Amino acid sequence: MKLTKRLHSCVQLEKDGRVLVVDPGVFSEPDAGLGADVLLVTHEHPDHFDEGRLRAALDANPAAGLWTLRSVADRLSAAYPGRVHTVGHGDAFTAAGFEVQVHGELHAVIHPDMPRVTNVGFLVERSLFHPGDALTVPDAPVETLMLPVHAPWSKVGEVIDYVREVKPARAIDIHDAYLADIARPIYDHSLELLGGAPHARLAAGEAADV
C-alpha cells in the first residue's frame, strides 16, 4: 500500500487504485477526505471527526462508505442510507478491496474526572494499525504502527512502552499537531533509542510504501 500522511491524525492509504482515509478531522486539510472510497473514523473528538469533511467526501463519491462507531454513525446515517456502517471491537469487514479489522473500545484516560468516550482502532490489510486516541494493542501482528506521538492523555514514556508492546516492524508518527518543532528531536531520539522499532516522521503530504 501507499501511505500518505495528512495533517495530525489523518492518513490516506492507496491500493489497486482505491483510496482509504482514516480520521479526517478539523486539524486535517480541508480536502483530506476527498477522493476516498472508504472512510474510517476512530472516535467523535473533532480532531479526528469533522462532519463537514465527511459529508464533502461522501457527496463527492456516491459509492464511498463510512465505517465508524455509533456516536459518529448516528450523526450521518440518516443522510447517507446504506453507506454508514457501525462497527465495534472484534468486527471485520472488506470495503473497496481493503480488509479491515476493528480493535479497541475506549479512548485513553485524559483525567479521571472526564468521562471516556468510545474509540476503535483499525488494522488495515493485516498490516497497518491506526489506534485513534488509545494505546490499544491488537491481538494480531502489526507491520506499521501509526503512533500517537503526543497527546493530552499521554507522556513519552507511555508512547515508548506502547511501541515495545506492539512490536511493529516500523512506527510512524500521527497525532502530532500539538507537538512543537523544537521538541520533535527529543521525541525522535527517545523513540529511536528506546522504542525497539524503527521510527519515522512524515511531513504532511509525504508518502511511503508500507
Buried (B, 14 or more C-beta within 10 A) or exposed (E): BEBBBBBBBBBBBBBEEBBBBBBBBBBBBEEBBBBBBBBBBBBBBEBBBBEEBBBBBBEEBEEBBBBBBEBBBEBBBEEBEEBBBBBEBEBEBEBBEBEBBBBBBBBBEBEEEEEBBBBBBBBBBBBBBBBBBBBBBBEEEBBBBBBBBBBEBBEBEEBBBBBEEBEBEBBBBBBBBEBEEEEBEEBBEBBBEBBBBEBBBBEBEEEBEB
